[in-house]
Amino acid sequence: MDHAELTTEQVLKRDIPWETYMMTKLITGSDLQLLRRYDNKAESYRAQLLDDDGVAYIRVFVNILRDIFKEETVEYILALIDEMLTANPKRARLFHDKSLANEDTYEPFLRLLWKGNWFIQEKSCKILALVVSGRPKTHESILANGGASNSKSKVTTIDDVLKGLVEWLCAQLKKPSHPSRAAPSAVSCLAVLLKEPVVRSSFVQADGVKLLIPLISPASTQQSIQLLYETCLCIWLLSYYEPAIEYLATSRTLPRLVDVVRSSTKEKVVRVVVLTFRNLLSKGTFGAQMVDLGLLQTVQSLKTQAWSDEDLLEALDLLEEGLKVNIKKLSSFEKYKQEVLLGHLDWSPMHKDTIFWRENINSFEENDFQILRVLITILDTSNDARALAVACYDLSQFIQYHPAGRVIVTDLKAKERVMKLMNHENAEVTKNALLCIQRLFLGAKYASFLQV
């Protein structure tokens, strides 16, 4: 049979020749006893054995994977471990028992990720993800399961495992080992592992985020809905990590997520996408992008539907409120932008409004600092003293509120133009030109002390 299509149930029907392994000293007599008590027994009976002697079973299973290379036996042991963890994920803690301190429990699974057939790879990945996630956080250790660091043999560290997993998962998303199951398996494991800060960092460094983007698309079949949900869950987990957010901002992630939330009827999909929007709303230009994509109307439409999840209902309320604030901000900036582009600068309230500058400072970066460039052009070309004064003041505000304001204004060659205006015949112009130069030389640290 094709190993790629094997199921756990089929594998567990096999009769493994444990006695032969004992005679060849690949397992011990006590190993044989444990295996015979466990083999082909009812789930409730196995559960009791694991409750009573779980660590001993983990030791036997890991030893077999380390010492026996016959494919059918490796598959069988992986199927047993998969079955016991699926029935109760908390059993992953057994792998971290202190009595296993000197056992390299991760090594066999990490090795099998790359050397086995698809069944073996898939099970090894799933088991590793569950076991890593089940390690005790209170005794965080660089070693696989809290083992002694003075052990003579090299022990597989948590970092080794996490990096190995990320490498394998990215490889599956780039070039799947199985045509239909590789991507769902990889994404499912990522949805578990991306809770780990180290994995988020490794995944972004491996350029993994771009491999998830094509998977964000409306789904219809049950299988594709689950893949979509777990992909969106990965994006949500990444939305807590700044380097990942920077990548999401420059990709087609947001429009794809909006398409998904508009077309999906599955509450868990809608929930995780809406929670992602809520996380991203205040980051960079995401708020403006969401407004441009008409997300407010979508959110208002979603609010009319009968959802049962309280987190989703709360997130929809917060998202609606945040989008309305963004629309208000955008409209005030649009008004300001129009004023600058037309060259009709006057002392309207927004020029001295600290809230306007704090909320809109990132908008000045649009179109390669277009508005800033126009303000500098006004200094060169306008004969209107009021427009010159306001332009100088606005440049000084940009220097104060933008973290790189001084550098940007200097790079745009504004200093020379403003300095010329310090000798202008109009007192209002000279006053604001002086303020601008002071802020340019002193920087944001002292800028707040300079008042007009």
N, C-alpha and C positions, 0 to 999 in steps of 0.2 A: 504493500500500500504506500501511496505517496505520503511521505512524512509531513509535508506541508498541510495535509488535510486531516491528520490524526486528531482525535479528540481525547480528552482526559479519560472519559468513560471507557473508550476502546483500550487505552493503554493499561488501565487498572484491571482489566479482565485477564491480563497475562499471568502466567504462572512462572515465577522467577525461580531458578534452581539455587536457592540459598544454601542447601547442604553442600553442593559442589563448591561454592565460594568458601564455605567453612573448611572443607577438606584441603583446599589450595591455600588456606590461611589468609584469604583476602578479607574475611570477617571472622570474629571470634565466636566461641560457643554461646556466650551471653548475648552477643549481637543477634545470633540465630534465634535464640529464645524470644527476644523482644520482637523480632520481625514476624515470627510465626504466630505470636499472640495478636499482632496488629493486622496481619495480612488477611484480606477478604472478609473482614468482620463488619458488622453493622456500624453505622456512623455513631450511634449513641454509645456503643461499647468502646469504639476508638476514642471518643471524646473523654470517656472515663480514664482510659489508659494515659492520655495526654495530660489530664488533670493530675494523675498520680505520679507519672514518670516522664513528663514531657521533655525535660532536658536530656535524659538518656536517649530518647528517640531522635532528638536533633543531632546529638553526637554521632549516632549510628548513621543517620542519613548523610551528614556531611562527610564522614569517613568513607562511605561507599562512593560518593561523588568524587572524592579525592583519589581513591585507590582503584576503582573499577571503571573501565573505559568502554565496556560493551554498550552499544547504543540503546538496545532495548531496556537494559537495566537502568541506565542513566535517565531515560525517558520515564521509566516507572517511578523512580525515586522523586523526580521533579513533579510528577503528577500527584504523588502522595503529599508532598509539601504544599503544592498549590491547593489541593483539596482541603487540607487542614487549615490553611490561612484564609481561604475563601469562606469556610464555615465560621471562622472566628479570627478576624485580623489581629486581635489582641495577643494571639499566640506568637506573634513576631517577637514579643518580649523574651520568649524562651531562648532565642538566639543570643541574647545579651546577658544570660545568667553568669554570675561570677565564676561558677565551676567550669565555664567554657573559656575562661580568661586566656589560656595559652593555646586555644584552638583558633586557627585562621578560618573562621566560618564563612567569610565572604569570598575567599580566593576561588573555590570551585565554580561558583556562579559567574564570577567576573570572567574567568577563562572560557566558560561554556558559551558566553554571549557571542564570542567571535568564532568558536570552533565547531559548534554543533549545527544540526539541521534546524529548520524553522521552528519546529515544536520545542526543541531544546532552547533555542535562543529566546523565544517568546516567554516560556515559563521562567527561565533564568532572570529575564528582565523584570517580570512581574514580581517574582519572589524577592529579588534584590530591592526593588522599590519599596515593597511592604516592610521588609526587614530593616532597611535604613530608616524609614519613617517611624518604625516602632522602637528605635533605640531610646534609652532613658535620657531625657534632656537634662535632668538634674546632675547627671554624672557625665557630662559631655567630655569626650576624649578623642584624641586624634587617632586612636587605635580602633580597629574594627569593632570590637565588643568590650572595650575597656581592658584589654589585655596588658600584661606587664611590658613596659617599654624596654626593659633590659633583656628581653627574650633574644636568644642568639640568632634565631632565624628571622628573616624579614617578614614582618606581619603586614597584611594589607590594611592601609589606613582608610579612615572615612573619606578623606580627600581623594585617595586612589579610586575608591568605589564610585563616588559622585562624578568625578571627571570621566571615568570609564563609561559610566551610564550615559552621561551627556553626549559623549563622543559616539556611542552606539546609536542613541536615539536620533541624533542629527543625521547619521549615516542612513538610517532607515527612512527618514523623511526625504533625503536627497535621492537615494537609490534603494528602493524597497526590496527586501529579501523575499517578500511574499506580495503578490499583486493586489490582494484585497485586504489583507490583515495587518500588514506592516505599519501603515499610517495610523489606523485606529489603536493598535497596541502601543505605538510610540507616544501618541498624544495622551492616551490613558495613563501611562507611566509619568509623563511630564506633569499631568494635572495633579499627581500625588507629590512629585519631587520639587516642583517650583515653589512649594511652601518654604523650601530651604534657601536661605540667602546665598549660600555658596553655589547652588545650582543655577539660580537666576543670573549670577555673575558669569559663571562658566558658559551658560547657554547664550547670553548676549555676546560674549567674547568669541564664541564659535559661530557667530552670525546666524544663530538659530531662529531668531524672531521672524526673519523674512520667509522661513520655511513654513511657518504657521499661517501666514496671510492668505495664500490661495485656498486654504481649507475653510475660510470664513465665507460661506455662501449659503443662501436659503436651502433647507433640506426638506425632503418629503418622506423617505422611508425611515423606519425605526432605527436602523443601523446608522444611516447618515445623520439622523437627528442627534444620536448619542455622540457621534464624532464631532458634530458642530458644537454641541454643549460642552464637551471636554476641551475643544479648541478655544472656545470663548472663556472657559474657566482658566485656561493657561494665560490668555490675554489679560484677564482680570487680575491674576496673581502678578503678572509682569507690570501692571499699572501702578504697583506700589514701589517700583524700582526705577530711579531716575534715568540711568543709561538706556533702559528699555523704552521709557516714555519718549526719549529723544528720537529713537528709531521709529516708534509708532507715529510720531508727529510728521515724519517725512515720508511715510508710506501711505498706501491706500486703505489703511486699517479702518479709519473712522467711517468713510462712505460704505464700506462693506458691513460694518456693524449696524449702521442705520438701516441698510437693506434687510438685514437679518431680523432686526426688532420690528420692522414694519410687516414682515411676511410670516413671522413665527407665531404659532398658537400655543406652543409648549411653554408653560409657566417658568420652568427651570431655566430655559434658554433666555427668555425675556428678562428674568430676574438677574442673571449673571451679566448680561449686556448692559442693563440699566445701571447696575452697581459699578460697572467699568466706566460708563459715561460720568457717573457721579464723581469717581476718583479723578478723571481727566479734566473735568469742567474748568477747574481753576489753574490748570497747567498750560503755560505758554499761550499758543493761539488756538487751543482746542475749543475754548468757548465760542470764539468767532466762527470757527469751522462748523460747529454744531448749529449755530444760528443760520449760517449760509445753507446748510443741508436741510433746513426746515424741521429740525428735531423738536422744536417747541410744539408744533401742531401734532406731531407723532405722539409726544408724551401726553398731550391733552386727550388725544384719541384713546391711548392706552388706559388712561385714568377712568374712562367710562366703562371699561370691561370688568368683569367680576373675578378679580384675583383674590386668592386666599392667603398669600404670603405677606405677612406684615412688613418684612424688610423691603419687599418690592414696593408696597404701597407708600412706605415712608420715603424710599429712594425716588419714586416718581414725583412726590410732593417737593422734595429738595431740588430735584433736577428742574422742575417747572419754575420754581422760584429763582434758581440760579440762572436759567436761560433768559428769564425776563430781565434780570439785572444786567446780563450781558447785552441784551438788545438795547437797554437804556444806555449802557456805556458806549455801545457802538454808535448809537444815534447821536450822542453828545460828541464823540470823536469825529463822526461823519460831518457834523455841523462845523467843528473846528477845522477839519480838513478842507471843507469847502471855502471857509474864510481865508485860509492860507493860500490855496490854489488860485483864488480870485485876486489875492493881494489886498483884500479889504480888511486889514487888521485894525482892530479897535479893542478897547479895554472891556470886552464882554466878560462876565463873571468867571468863565472857565479858565482864563489865563492865570488867575491867582488862586484858583481852587485846588487845594492840596489833594483832595480826593480824586479830582479829574486827572491829575498828573500821576498819582500812584496807580490808579486803575488802568490808565491808558498808555503808560510809558512803553510797554512792549509793542504797541501799535505803531510807534514811530519807526520801528525796524522794517515795516512793510515796504516792498518794492525798493530794496536797497536804500533805505532812509530817504525816500522821496520827499516827505514833508520837510525834513531837516534841510535838504538841499534847496528846496524852494525858499525857506526862510533865509538862507544864506544869500540866495540870488536877490531877494528883496533888499537886503543890505546894500547890494551893488547898484540896484536899478531904481529903487523907489525915491520919489521926491517928497513923499508924504512923511512929515516928521513923526506923526502918531504911529504910522505903520513901522517906521524904523525903530521907534522906542519899544513897541510891542514885540517886534522880531528879536531885538536884543534880549528882552526880558524872557521870551520863550526859550531862547537858546540857553540862558542861564538856568531856567527851570529844568531843561533836559539834562544839563550838566549835573544838577543837584539830584535828580530822581533816577537817572539811569546809572547802573553800576559801572559802566564803561564810558560814561558821558564825556569826560574830559578828553579821553583818547579819541573818541569818534569825532567830536567837534574839531579837535586839532587836526586829525587826518583829513577832514573835509576843508581845511584851509580857512576856517572861519575867523581865527584869531586876528589875522592881518586886517580883515574887513571891519571887525568890531573896533579895533584900535584906532582906525581912521575916524570912526564916529565919536571918539572921545573928545575930539576938537570941534564937534558940530555946534552950530550957532544956537540950536534949540536945547534948553536945559533938560527937558524930559529925555531927549535922546542921549545926551552925555551921561546923565544919571544912570540909565539902564545899560549903556555901553560899559560904564565903569563896573557896575554890578556883575555883568557877564564876564569881564576880564578878571575880576577878583575871584569869582567862582572857578574860572578856568585855571587860575594859578594856584588857588588854595585847595580846590577839590571838594568833594561831597562832605568830608569829615568836618570842615569848618563852614560849609556853605549855609547851614541852618542859622548861623549867627548873623548872616548878612541880610538885613531886611531893608525893603524900600520904604 
